[in-house]
Amino acid sequence: MIHQNNESVLKKVSGEWIQESISEIEDLDKLKQYALIIIPELGPLWNNHIGTFLTRQTLSRLLYLDHFYREMLRTPDVILEF
């Protein structure tokens, strides 16, 4: 944790800097606890319901990647994933 005040926390996670409010951190922890309780009860198709536990940031990132890849398909080139 680099900086903390009453409103937000700036930290580096998996090589990325993120800034979250204290309430977002608490809400994410609650969401994680709910997911850990509910996912085992969903059975073998648990991944069909994983969207239930996405945050707005994660959903936004997935939508951005979808848009990015669709734009790339319009350009004749090679797609590499690292």
Beta strands, then each sheet from edge to edge (+ up, - down):
strand 1: 3-4
strand 2: 8-13
strand 3: 16-21
sheet 1: 1+ 2- 3+
end
